[in-house]
């Protein structure tokens, strides 16, 4: 009964309700002998349905996330962490600041803090304010690292980058300035292939250290995994964005 209720809820909200509406429109068009229009609307419903299936989105995202595995041994001279989003003016009472990290950036911050504790390597944060209503990602990430006990002297910032290409360019300048030659790259697993590609374009060899995995490695293909959901659609969109970014980085 619990599973049936959860599936019913899924179909009552987008994208489930949109798929049902598209199917109803397709049936109505067919009854009016608008066969071509009915086919197009039905096809749109099918694409949306498949894209929103957790089973499909998990497999698509996993194909990106599994390209790099965390290294068994960490060897390098600087921890380079790419940020991934922050809010501008949400309250942050624990660090007495304004603005907060997105879940993606917070996971990366936790990973780099743990790596610092085990290696004592300097940290380079790369990522700035992307939009006028978003926070400065490196500055907020630094605030949290300080709260976790990382000394300020261990943290260097590039707080101006707005995308992965600028991350690589600005990091290259800081690596040269500080004489760092063996960067360990920390970012989300889904973002790692595109990030490595951008650094390779600049002839920078990095040691990938992926974190913040989203896909399930061993997925039980239950009925619920084939029910369209907003989470499934979001993961498909995320994976497609990375595929497009990889293609753009090759050109």
Secondary structure by P-SEA (a helix, b strand, c coil): caaaaaaaaaaacaaaaaaaaaaaaaaaaaaacaaaaaaaaaaaaaaaaaaacaaaaaaaaaaaaacccccccccccbbbbbbcbbbcccccccccccbbbcaaaaaaaaaaaaaaaacccbbbbbbccccccccaaaaaaaaaaaaacccccccccccccccaaaaaaaaaaaaaaaccccccccccccaaaaaaaaaaaacccccccccccccccccccccccccccaaaaaaaaaaaaaaaaaaaaac
